[in-house]
Amino acid sequence: MPTPPSGDDPTPYASLTPERILDAAESVGIDCDGGLLALNSFENRVWQIGVHDGPPVIAKFYRARRWSDDEILEEHRFTRDLAEDEIPVVAPQLVAGATLHHWQDLRFALFPRRGGRAPELEDPAVLGWTGRFLGRIHRIGARARFAHRPTLDANSFGREPIDTILASGVVPPELLPAWRTIAGQALEAIEACYRRAGEPARLRLHGDCHAGNLLWTPDGPHFVDFDDARNGPAVQDLWMLLSGDEDSMARQFDHVVEGYQTFMAFDPRELHLIEALRTLRLLHFAAWLTRRWADPAFPPAFPWFADGRYWQDHVLALREQVAVMSESPLVRLCG
């Protein structure tokens, strides 16, 4: 299996004991009652911390060397701007005059606890409601670009992940020629999709707007986990809400865009990017697992990644995506 890139700590959370979590929170004035609950997170570590005479807080401890302080603070400013515009996002709390805190070798932020359930993304009303809030997010996101955070494009989510995987030795030798060939073909097809889309606008995005980061309450949706926020095309925050066959995705997309365009115009040329972005996500995810495999939290959570069958399926998935990208089905159905 792969080794971590040079300079990467494969066990960045080895020293994150319960005592240190509480000490870090208390260093910024949180009156902890000793209660701790680990929440599901792999890239960072997230804990619910009990507080005397108050609701619990959520503490996110950032992975070392993934984001710089400037990149984290850009995300914090963006989400706080959204919250100030009364958009339902879970933004970091301002504690002791700051949103990003340092304690010894740890960097962390504190968030309010917000519950909710998975959205019913087959419901047209839910899709339209979600689209309206995404339109409002993008209206603010279009006012400026991130200066420090990267841009989602064929290089950062395609070429760089391919290079990472090839350099790691993670692909079984008997599958390497097939994987190298289809990955190169996928990259060519992605770049062709971008050419067909013209020059899509780059705006500040949520970046990882799947159903797990969209929680529903009786008052409507709220968006969580802007950790992957970056510059990119608007459709990146829309396509992950779609599921099912082509006709189902086309209907869902119509409802999302109808709500979206209440606040923000949608460029239909970006439909050419949907399957390209899906393919980039496949490549990026495989490279992410490759880079993180030495982290002891990953093998138990993703045991199938160590099986050659994963790479067989990955080759097949990329072949399917190359074919789909040449057809652009949602362009035909929605365009």
ZISULUR-V40365 format. One record per pair of residues at least 12 apart in sequence whose C-alpha atoms are under 10 Angstrom apart, sorted by the first residue. I is the first residue (numbers start at 1). J is the second residue. Records with the same first field share a line. If there is no record, write none. Layout:
# ZISULUR-V40365
I->J ; J
This chain:
# ZISULUR-V40365
1->168 ; 169 ; 170 ; 171 ; 172 ; 290 ; 293 ; 294 ; 305 ; 306
2->164 ; 165 ; 167 ; 168 ; 169 ; 170 ; 171 ; 289 ; 290 ; 291 ; 292 ; 293 ; 294
3->167 ; 168 ; 169 ; 170 ; 290 ; 291 ; 292 ; 293 ; 294 ; 295
4->168 ; 290 ; 291 ; 292 ; 293 ; 294 ; 295
5->164 ; 167 ; 168 ; 290 ; 291 ; 292
7->65
8->64 ; 65 ; 66 ; 291 ; 292 ; 294
9->63 ; 64 ; 65 ; 292 ; 294 ; 295
10->291 ; 292 ; 293 ; 294 ; 295 ; 296
11->63 ; 64 ; 292 ; 294 ; 295 ; 296 ; 297
12->44 ; 62 ; 63 ; 64 ; 65 ; 106 ; 295 ; 296
13->44 ; 45 ; 61 ; 62 ; 63 ; 64 ; 106 ; 295 ; 296 ; 297
14->295 ; 296
15->105 ; 106
16->45 ; 61 ; 105 ; 106
18->34 ; 35 ; 36 ; 37 ; 38 ; 47
19->34
20->103 ; 104 ; 106
21->34 ; 36 ; 47 ; 49 ; 59 ; 60 ; 61 ; 103 ; 106 ; 108
22->34 ; 35 ; 36 ; 49 ; 50 ; 59
23->103
24->59 ; 61 ; 101 ; 102 ; 103 ; 104 ; 106 ; 107 ; 108
25->49 ; 57 ; 59 ; 101 ; 103 ; 108 ; 109 ; 110
27->96 ; 101 ; 102 ; 103
28->95 ; 96 ; 97 ; 98 ; 101 ; 102 ; 103 ; 110
29->95 ; 96
30->49 ; 50 ; 51 ; 52 ; 57 ; 95 ; 96 ; 110
31->49 ; 50 ; 51 ; 52 ; 53 ; 54
32->49 ; 50 ; 51 ; 52 ; 53 ; 54 ; 56 ; 57
33->49 ; 50 ; 51 ; 52 ; 53 ; 54 ; 56
34->49 ; 50 ; 51 ; 52
35->47 ; 48 ; 49 ; 50 ; 51 ; 52 ; 56
36->48 ; 49 ; 50 ; 51 ; 56 ; 58
37->49 ; 50 ; 58
38->58 ; 59
39->58 ; 59 ; 60
41->60 ; 297
42->63 ; 292 ; 295 ; 297 ; 298 ; 301
43->61 ; 62 ; 63 ; 66 ; 227 ; 288 ; 292 ; 295 ; 297 ; 298
44->60 ; 61 ; 62 ; 63 ; 64 ; 66 ; 108 ; 227
45->59 ; 60 ; 61 ; 62 ; 63 ; 108
46->58 ; 59 ; 60 ; 61 ; 62 ; 108 ; 109 ; 110
47->59 ; 60 ; 61 ; 110
48->60 ; 110 ; 111 ; 112 ; 113
49->110 ; 113
55->112 ; 113
56->111 ; 112 ; 113
57->93 ; 110 ; 111 ; 112 ; 113 ; 114
58->92 ; 93 ; 109 ; 110 ; 111 ; 112 ; 113 ; 114
59->92 ; 108 ; 109 ; 110 ; 111 ; 112 ; 113
60->92 ; 100 ; 107 ; 108 ; 109 ; 110 ; 111
61->100 ; 101 ; 102 ; 106 ; 107 ; 108 ; 109 ; 110
62->100 ; 106 ; 107 ; 108 ; 109 ; 227
63->106 ; 107 ; 108
64->105 ; 106 ; 107
67->148 ; 149 ; 227 ; 228
68->148 ; 149
69->100 ; 101 ; 107 ; 148
70->147 ; 148 ; 149
71->146 ; 147 ; 148 ; 149 ; 150 ; 227 ; 229 ; 230
72->99 ; 100 ; 108 ; 109 ; 148 ; 149 ; 226 ; 227 ; 228 ; 229
73->98 ; 99 ; 100 ; 148 ; 149
74->145 ; 146 ; 147 ; 148 ; 149 ; 229 ; 230
75->91 ; 92 ; 146 ; 148 ; 149 ; 204 ; 205 ; 206 ; 225 ; 226 ; 227 ; 228 ; 229 ; 230
76->91 ; 92 ; 93 ; 94 ; 99 ; 100 ; 109 ; 226 ; 227 ; 229
77->91 ; 92 ; 99
78->91 ; 137 ; 140 ; 141 ; 146 ; 204 ; 205 ; 206 ; 226 ; 229
79->91 ; 92 ; 137 ; 141 ; 206 ; 223 ; 224 ; 225 ; 226 ; 229
80->92 ; 93 ; 94 ; 99
81->137 ; 140 ; 141
82->136 ; 137 ; 138 ; 139 ; 140 ; 141
83->137
85->136 ; 137 ; 140
86->136
87->133 ; 134 ; 136 ; 137 ; 221 ; 222 ; 223
88->133 ; 137 ; 219 ; 220 ; 221 ; 222 ; 223 ; 224
89->114 ; 133 ; 137 ; 214 ; 215 ; 221 ; 222 ; 223 ; 224 ; 225 ; 226
90->111 ; 112 ; 113 ; 114 ; 222 ; 223 ; 224 ; 225 ; 226
91->109 ; 110 ; 111 ; 112 ; 223 ; 224 ; 225 ; 226
92->109 ; 110 ; 111 ; 112
93->109 ; 110 ; 111 ; 112
94->109 ; 110 ; 111
95->109 ; 110 ; 111
98->110
99->111
114->215 ; 217 ; 222 ; 223 ; 224
115->215 ; 216 ; 217 ; 222
116->214 ; 215 ; 216 ; 217 ; 218 ; 220 ; 221 ; 222
117->211 ; 212 ; 214 ; 215 ; 216 ; 217 ; 218 ; 221
118->211 ; 212 ; 213 ; 214 ; 215 ; 216 ; 217 ; 221
119->211 ; 212 ; 213 ; 214 ; 215 ; 216 ; 217 ; 220 ; 221 ; 241
120->211 ; 216
121->211 ; 241 ; 242 ; 243 ; 252 ; 256
122->241 ; 242 ; 243 ; 244 ; 248 ; 249 ; 251 ; 252
123->252 ; 255
124->251 ; 252 ; 253 ; 254 ; 255 ; 256 ; 259
125->255 ; 256 ; 259
126->216 ; 220 ; 221 ; 255 ; 256 ; 259
127->241 ; 242 ; 252 ; 253 ; 254 ; 255 ; 256 ; 257 ; 258 ; 259 ; 260
128->252 ; 253 ; 254 ; 255 ; 256 ; 257 ; 258 ; 259 ; 260 ; 261 ; 262
129->220 ; 221 ; 255 ; 256 ; 258 ; 259 ; 260
130->214 ; 216 ; 220 ; 221 ; 222 ; 223 ; 238 ; 241 ; 255 ; 256 ; 257 ; 259 ; 260
131->237 ; 238 ; 241 ; 253 ; 254 ; 255 ; 256 ; 257 ; 258 ; 259 ; 260 ; 261 ; 262 ; 263 ; 264
132->256 ; 257 ; 258 ; 259 ; 260 ; 261 ; 262 ; 263 ; 264
133->220 ; 221 ; 222 ; 223 ; 256 ; 259 ; 260 ; 262 ; 263 ; 264
134->205 ; 206 ; 209 ; 223 ; 234 ; 237 ; 238 ; 256 ; 257 ; 259 ; 260 ; 261 ; 263 ; 264
135->234 ; 237 ; 238 ; 256 ; 257 ; 258 ; 259 ; 260 ; 261 ; 262 ; 263 ; 264 ; 265 ; 266
136->260 ; 261 ; 262 ; 263 ; 264
137->204 ; 205 ; 206 ; 237 ; 260 ; 263 ; 264
138->203 ; 204 ; 205 ; 206 ; 234 ; 237 ; 260 ; 263 ; 264 ; 265
139->203 ; 204 ; 260 ; 263 ; 264 ; 265
140->203 ; 204 ; 205 ; 264
141->202 ; 203 ; 204 ; 205 ; 206 ; 230 ; 231 ; 234
142->201 ; 202 ; 203 ; 204 ; 205 ; 231 ; 234 ; 264
143->203 ; 204
144->202 ; 203 ; 204 ; 231
145->202 ; 203 ; 204 ; 205 ; 230 ; 231 ; 232
146->202 ; 203 ; 204 ; 205 ; 229 ; 230 ; 231
147->230 ; 231
148->230 ; 231
149->204 ; 228 ; 229 ; 230 ; 231
150->228 ; 229 ; 230 ; 231 ; 232
151->202 ; 203 ; 204 ; 205 ; 207 ; 229 ; 230 ; 231 ; 232 ; 233
152->202 ; 205 ; 207 ; 229 ; 230 ; 231 ; 232 ; 233 ; 236 ; 277 ; 280
153->190 ; 191 ; 194 ; 202 ; 231 ; 232 ; 233 ; 276 ; 277 ; 280
154->187 ; 188 ; 190 ; 191 ; 194 ; 276 ; 277 ; 279 ; 280
155->187 ; 191 ; 280
156->280 ; 284
157->187 ; 277 ; 279 ; 280 ; 281 ; 282 ; 283 ; 284 ; 285 ; 287
158->183 ; 184 ; 186 ; 187 ; 190 ; 191 ; 276 ; 277 ; 279 ; 280 ; 281 ; 282 ; 283 ; 284 ; 287
159->183 ; 184 ; 187 ; 280 ; 283 ; 284
160->283 ; 284 ; 287
161->280 ; 281 ; 282 ; 283 ; 284 ; 285 ; 286 ; 287 ; 288 ; 290 ; 291
162->179 ; 180 ; 183 ; 184 ; 187 ; 283 ; 284 ; 286 ; 287
163->180 ; 287
164->284 ; 286 ; 287 ; 288 ; 290 ; 291
165->180 ; 283 ; 284 ; 286 ; 287 ; 288 ; 289 ; 290 ; 291
166->179 ; 180 ; 287
168->287 ; 290 ; 291
169->290
170->286 ; 287 ; 290 ; 305 ; 306 ; 308 ; 311
171->290 ; 306 ; 307 ; 308 ; 310 ; 311 ; 312
172->306 ; 307 ; 308 ; 309 ; 311 ; 312
173->308
174->308
175->308 ; 311 ; 312 ; 315
176->311 ; 315
178->311 ; 312 ; 315 ; 316
179->311 ; 312 ; 314 ; 315 ; 316 ; 318 ; 319
180->315
181->315
182->314 ; 315 ; 316 ; 317 ; 318 ; 319 ; 321 ; 322
183->279 ; 283 ; 314 ; 315 ; 318 ; 319 ; 322
185->318 ; 319 ; 322
186->276 ; 279 ; 280 ; 283 ; 318 ; 319 ; 320 ; 321 ; 322 ; 323 ; 325
187->276 ; 279 ; 280 ; 283 ; 318 ; 322
188->322
189->275 ; 276 ; 279 ; 321 ; 322 ; 323 ; 324 ; 325 ; 326
190->272 ; 273 ; 274 ; 275 ; 276 ; 277 ; 278 ; 279 ; 280 ; 321 ; 322 ; 325 ; 326
191->273 ; 276
192->272 ; 273 ; 276 ; 325 ; 326
193->269 ; 270 ; 271 ; 272 ; 273 ; 274 ; 275 ; 276 ; 277 ; 325 ; 326 ; 328
194->269 ; 270 ; 272 ; 273 ; 276 ; 277
195->272 ; 273
196->269 ; 270 ; 271 ; 272 ; 273
197->267 ; 268 ; 269 ; 270 ; 271 ; 272 ; 273
198->269 ; 270 ; 272
199->233 ; 269 ; 270
200->232 ; 233 ; 234 ; 235 ; 267 ; 269 ; 270 ; 273
201->231 ; 232 ; 233 ; 234 ; 267 ; 270
202->230 ; 231 ; 232 ; 233 ; 234
203->230 ; 231 ; 232 ; 233 ; 234
204->229 ; 230 ; 231 ; 232 ; 233 ; 234
205->226 ; 228 ; 229 ; 230 ; 231 ; 232 ; 233 ; 234 ; 235 ; 236 ; 237
206->223 ; 224 ; 225 ; 226 ; 227 ; 228 ; 229 ; 230 ; 231 ; 232 ; 234 ; 236 ; 237
207->225 ; 226 ; 227 ; 228 ; 229 ; 230 ; 231 ; 232 ; 233 ; 234 ; 235 ; 236 ; 237 ; 238
208->224 ; 225 ; 226 ; 227 ; 228 ; 229 ; 230 ; 236 ; 237 ; 238 ; 240 ; 281
209->223 ; 224 ; 225 ; 226 ; 228 ; 229 ; 236 ; 237 ; 238 ; 239 ; 240 ; 241
210->223 ; 237 ; 238 ; 239 ; 240 ; 241 ; 242
211->223 ; 240 ; 241 ; 242
212->224 ; 225
213->225 ; 226
214->241
233->267 ; 270 ; 273 ; 277
234->264 ; 265 ; 266 ; 267 ; 270
235->257 ; 266 ; 267 ; 268 ; 269 ; 270 ; 271 ; 272 ; 273 ; 274 ; 277
236->270 ; 273 ; 274 ; 277 ; 278
238->253 ; 256 ; 257 ; 260 ; 274
239->252 ; 253 ; 256 ; 271 ; 273 ; 274 ; 275 ; 277 ; 278
240->274 ; 277 ; 278
241->253 ; 256
242->256
246->329 ; 330 ; 332 ; 333
247->329 ; 330 ; 333 ; 334
249->329 ; 330 ; 333 ; 334
250->329 ; 330 ; 331 ; 332 ; 333 ; 334 ; 335
251->333 ; 334
253->330 ; 334
254->333 ; 334
268->331 ; 334 ; 335
269->331 ; 335
270->331 ; 335
271->328 ; 329 ; 330 ; 331 ; 332 ; 333 ; 334 ; 335
272->325 ; 326 ; 327 ; 328 ; 329 ; 330 ; 331 ; 332 ; 335
273->325 ; 328 ; 330 ; 331
274->325 ; 328 ; 329 ; 330 ; 331
275->321 ; 322 ; 323 ; 324 ; 325 ; 326 ; 327 ; 328 ; 329 ; 330
276->321 ; 322 ; 324 ; 325 ; 326 ; 328
277->325
278->321 ; 325
279->317 ; 318 ; 320 ; 321 ; 322 ; 324 ; 325
280->318
282->314 ; 317 ; 318 ; 321
283->314 ; 318
286->305 ; 310 ; 311 ; 314
289->302 ; 305
290->305 ; 306
293->305 ; 306
